Amino acid sequence: MLYTLEQAHVAAQQANWSLLNQHLQQLPLKKNGNGSQVLGETDCQQVLHLALQVIEAGDFQEKWDVAKVFPKLGKCSIAPLIAIVEDEAADLEVRWFASRILGEFDDPLVVISLVELLQSAEDEDLAEMAAQALSNIGSSAITALSSLLLEEESKYLAVQALAHIRHPETIAPLLTVVNDPLPSIRSTAIEALISFRDRRILPVLLEALQDPAAVVRKQAVIGLGLRGSNLPELEVLDYLKPLLYDFNPQVCQQAAIALGRLGTDEAAEALFRVLKSPATPISLQIDFVRALGWVQTPLALEYLQQALISFPVDYLHLGGNKAEGRRQKAEGKDKCLAGYDMTRVTPEVSQEIIAVLGRIELAELKSQATQILIELLHSEQFSVPYPTLKQTLAMSLGQLGEAQALEPLIKLLEEPDLTVRLHAIAALKNIPHAYSTLQQYGADENLTSKLQQGIAIALAEWF
């Protein structure tokens, strides 16, 4: 044993961390049958010092291997490991390993150190390891943190730590702070609780929908979207619809996402009503368009189509000139649906609708989405060159991959804008029999010179 320890010292002097690891693993570090350590206290301190050198200077694998030594040395490892964790000037990987090793020790000092690290760590990986280490400690860590909830100065830190542990035993202590005076504590507790399936959580979420703090309402909406399956769909809808009109845009956004996940025609109708409202900001219009796309029902696609054809025709091509859009609307030259006032809608929203239609995944809806895009391509809205929209439309048709998009995409090959033609070529590669059809078209002498040129470029770029 002494010889092995001497060899370990020699390996350390040579900075041969891999060999040092081998020697440390050979030492009799486990307790003997009488429950006492085989190595004496002095030898244990030497082994600890050597193992810490590997943690400080070894590569990742060498650190990983030597980490197994520390738990065998007992509680004498705790203090130096905590010192590393608390040293903000230390290497992040070294602190990460020290945190990971501390998760092997069921000790109040370890819990406090890891909680403080969780609070202060700016590095995401380091904070995640602190949370994982707390989770590894288990029930005793939860008990210790629960007691910290009783002290005002430590309550927020304890809630954060409990929220990261993600263990069912944290539900009870977290429920005790869902009505705390501080919104940050309420929102953190609710964010953690929605990770669990527990009958006690849904009533908390429903009550939090009315919370005066937007950050709490936001988490409650997210939770109801994830955990509302225990309620009838129409009841979930009734709870979520008012939040679509919330004063806080993030709450509105999360309500839209939750309704999109609900995936019903009733949810689509509620989303469309807000989408077409003149009071809805442009950024939220885009969120509602995306949510409608997630609904994935024929009616949801119809609503997206209505939004497209409700844009004033020339508004998109006049640089967003609202006055001109209103003039054309008064003259009856636009395509707005009755009762709509969509002159404030920007091309970005139109482009998002086109992109969303291209992301439809249900096979039975792809044909409908493709037809909507083809009709738009043939509409008056596209009578004036608008490259960005046409690029997106070509890309969406390619993503859908429906055969009916073949001829419209070939038609785009005569567009004067090069990027539109390139997008059309890329889309055609996803359409069945596109190459052979292009060859047939290329042999037709009656085509316009622009289309012939576009087809020639497509065939040349195909492979």
N, C-alpha and C positions, 0 to 999 in steps of 0.2 A: 504493500500500500504506500509506504513512504517513498519507495523507488518510483512508483507511478507519479506521485506528487512532485518529486524532484524533476522527472521528465517533463511534467506539465510546465514547470517553471522555465526549463530550458526552451521549450517550444514557444512560450510567451516572450522570452528574450529575443528569440529569432523571428518574432511576429508571424509565426506559422500557426495561424488560428485554426486551421483545419486539424492539424496534428494535436494542438492543445485540446480541441473538442474531444478527440478520440481518448486522450488520457483522462479527461474529466469524466467521461462516460464510464470509464473502467473503475472509478473510485467507488467504494462501498458507502454510498450516500444515504441509502435507506436505513430506517431504524431496525434494530435487531429484535429478537424475540421478546426481550424484556421491556421494549418500548423506548429504549434510550438510543441516542445517535452512536453509530459505530465510530465516526470521526470525532475527535475532541474539538473543543471550542476554537482553539487556535488554528487547527487544520481547517475547520469549517470557514473561518474568516479568510484563510489563504485561498481556498477554493472559490469563495465568493468574489474575492478580489480578481482572481484569474478570469472567472466567468464574466465579470463586468468589463474586463479588457476586451473580450470578444464582442460583447454588446456594443462597445464604443468603436472598435476598429475593424471588426470582421465584415465580410460581405453579407448579403441578405441570407443566403443559405446557412452560413456559419452562425449568424445571429439566431436563425430559426432553430438550429440544432442545439445551441447552448441554452436556449430558453427553457429546455426541459430540466436543466440542472437546478434552477432557482427554487422551484417548489419543494425539491428534496432537501434543501438546506434549511427549510423552515422559516420562521418569522424574522430571522436575522437578515433576510433578503429585503424585507419591506422598506426599511428606512432609506437605503441607498437607491432603491428603485423609485421611491417617491421623490427623492432629491432630483433624479434625472427628469421625471415627469414635470416637476415644477420649474425646471431650468429652461426658460424661454430662449436662451442663447444656444441650447443644445441642438444637435442635428435632429431634424424631424423624424427620420427613420429610427434613431435611437430612442426618442421619446415614444414613438409608436410601439416599439418592442417592449419598452418598460411598462407601458400601459397594458399591453396584452398579457404580460407576465403577472402583473398585479391582479388581474382577473382570476388568478388561481388561489388568491388568499382571501379567506373570509375574515375580514378584520375591519373594525370601524374606521381606523385611520386610512385604510385603503379606499373605503367608500367615500369618505370626505375628499380625499385627494382626487379621485376620479370625477366626482361631481364638480369640483372646482375646475378641473381640466375641461370638462364638458362645457362649462360656462365661459371659459376664457379662450379656448382653442380657436384660432382663426383658420387653421387648416381643416378641411372637411374630413379627410381620412383620419386625422388624429382624433377629432371629435367623435367620429363613428366608432373608432376602436375603444374610446373611453366608454361609450354607451354599451358596446358589446361586452366589455370587461365587467361592467356593472351587472349586465344581464347574466353573465356566467356565475357571478357570485350568488345570484338568486335571491331566495326569500329573505335572508338576513339583510341584504342591501335594501330591499323594499321596506323592511321593517325600520331600518335606520332612517331611510328617507321619509317614511311616513311620520316619524317623530319630528323631523325637521319642519313638517308642514304646520306644526303648532307654533312655530316661532316666526314672527313677521319678517325679521331680517333674513331668514333662510328659506322662506316659503317658495319664492319664485325659483330659486336655484333647485330646490327639491322637486318642484313640479316639472321643471325641465328635465331633470334626471329621470324621474319616473316615466315621463313621456318617451324617453329614448329607450327604456328597457323593453317595452312592448311585451310584457308578460301578463297573463290574466290576473295575477295577484295584485297588479297595480290598479285595477278597476275601482276597487273600494276606496283607496285613499284619493284617487283622482276625482271621484264623485263628490268628495267632501269639499272641493274647491270650485265646483262649476258655477257657484253663485258668489264667488269672491268679489270684493269691491273693485279689484284691479282687472281691467279688460284683458291685459296680457296674460294673467293667470287663468282667467276663464277660457280664453281662446286656446291656450296651450293644452289645457286639460281636455277640452272637447276634441281638439285635433288628435290627441292620443287615444281618446275613447273610441273614435270612429274606426279604429283598427280592429276592434273586437266585435264579435257577435254575442250580444248580451241583452236580455230583455229590459234591463234597467237603463239602457243608453238612449233608446228612441224617445222616451218622454223628455229627456234632457235636451235633445236636439230640437224637438218641436217648441219647447219653451224658449230656446236660444234664438229661434227665428225672429223673435220680437225684441231681442237684446238691443239696447240703445247704442252699443258699440258695433261699428261696421265689421271690425275684425272678428268679432264673435259671430255675427250673423253669417259672415262668409264661411266660417268653419262649420256652422250648423247646416248651411245649404249643401256644402260638400258632403257632410255626413248623411243628410237625408237622401242625397243622390246615390250614395253607396249602400245605405242601410235601411232604405225605405221599403224593402221588399215585404216587410211584415204588414204593410198597410195596403189597402186597395189602391189601384193605380189612380183612380179619379181623386181619391183623397190626397195622395201625394201631389197630384196636379194642383189641387186647390191650395195646398200649403205653399207650393213653389211659385204659382202665378203672380202673387203680389210682389214677390222679390224681383221679378223682371223689371219692375218700375222703381227699384230702390234708388235712393239718392247716391249711393256709392257704386261706381261703375264695376268694381271687382265683385260685389255681391250680385249685380245683374249678370255679369259674365258667368259666375258659377251657377246661378239659377238656370241660365241658358244651357250650360253643359249638362246639368242634371236632367233637364227636360229632354235634351238630345239623347241621353242614355235611356230615358224612359221609352223612347221609340214608338210612341203611339200617335195616331192622327190628331187626337186632342192636344197632345203636346206640340205638334207641328202647328196647329191652328193658333195656339197661344203665342208661339214664337213669331209667326208671321204677322200677327196683329201688332206686335211691338216693332218688328222690322219696318213696317210701312208707316209707322207713326212719325210725323215731322219732328217730334221732340227727341228722337233717338239719335245720339251722336254717331258719327261715322265709324269710330272704332268699335262701338257696340254693334252697329249694323253688321260688321264683318264677323263678330262673334256669333251673332244670331244666324247668319248665313251658314257658318260652319256647323252650328248645332242642328239646323234643319237638315244638313247633309248627313249627320249622324243618325237621324230618325229613320232614314232608309225605308220609306213607304211611298207608294205612288202619289199620295196626296202631298207629301212633303216636296217631292220633285215638281209637282204642279205649282206649289207656292213659289219655289225657286224660279220657275219659268215665268210666273206672273210678275215677280220682281224684276226679271230681266226685261220683259216687254213693257213694263210700266215706266222705264226710264224715257224721258223726252228724247226723241230720236237724235236731234242735232246737238243736244247738250254735251254729249260725249265728244263731239268734234269741234266745239267752240271754246275749248279750253276751260270748260266749266262755267261759261257765261250764264249766270242765272237769269239776268234780265232778258237775254235772247231766248232762253228756254221758256220763260213765262210768256213771251210774245208769241212763240210758236204754239204753245199750249192754247192761248186765247184764240189763235187762228185755226185750231183743230188739226194742226200738222203733226202732233205727237201721238204716241200710242198709249198714253196713260189710261189705266183702268178707271172706271167711274169712281169718284170719291177719293182718289189718291192725290197726294201732293208730293211727288217724288223729285221735284226739280232740284232739290238740294243734294241728291245722291251723286256721288263721285264715280269716276271710272274705276277706282280701286274696288268698290263694292261689286260692280259688274264683273270685274276680272276675278274676284274671289268666288262669285257664283259659278262662273265658268270653270274655275279650278276645282271647286267642290263637286260639280257634276262629273268631272273626270275621275273622282276618287270613289265613285259608287262601286260597291263590291258585290252586292247581290246580283246574281246572274239574271234574275227576272226583271231587274230594274235597269240594267245596262242599255237595253234597247231603247227604253223610254228616255234615258239621259242622253243617248246619242241623237235621238230624233229632236230633242230640245235644242241641242247644239247645232244641228244641221239647219233647223228652222231659223235660228238666230243668224247663222252664216248667210242665209238667203234673204234676211230681213233688210229693211231700209236702214237699220242701224249700222250695217256694214257696207253701205253703199259708198261711203267715203273711207279712204285708207286710214286704218287705225292699227298700226303694227303690233303694239303690245297685246291688245285683246286678241288679235288673230293668232299670235304666237301661242298664247295660253289656250285658245280654242283648239288649235291643231294638236297641242300636247295632250289635252283632255281627250280628244277623239282617239288618239293613239293609245292612251291608257285604257280606255274602254274596249278597244280592239274589236269593235263590231264591223261586220262586212259592209253594212249600209253606209259607213263613213268613207268607203273607198273613193267614190267619185268626187265628193266634196273636197277631200284632201288633195286629189289630183288637180282639181280646179285651183287650189291654193298655190300650185307650182308656177302659175303665171303672175303671181303677185310681184310688184316691183321691188318690195323690200326683201333683201337677201335673208334676213333672219327668219322671216315668215316662211320662206321657201325651205330653209334648213329644218325648221320645226316640222313642216309638213312631210319632209323626207323621213325624218326620224319617226314620225307617227305612222307613216305608211309601212314601215318595217314591222309593225305590230298587227297589220291587217292581213287576213288570209288572202293568198293569191295576188297580192299587190304587185309583186315583181313581174309576173307574167302579164298582168293587165297593163302595166306600164309599157311593156314591150309591144303589146298590141296597139296601144294608143300612139306610141312613138312612130308606128308605121303609117299612121293616118295623115295624109298630106293636107287634109282640110282643117287641121288645127291651126290656131293662131301661132305666129312665130314665137311669141313669149311662152306659150304653153309647150311648144315643141322644145324650146331651149330648156325650160324647167324640167321636162321629162328626161331630156338627155343628161342633165346634171344629176338628177335623181338616180338614173341607171348607173352613171359613172361612180356615184358615191355609195352605191348599195353595199358593196363588199369591202 
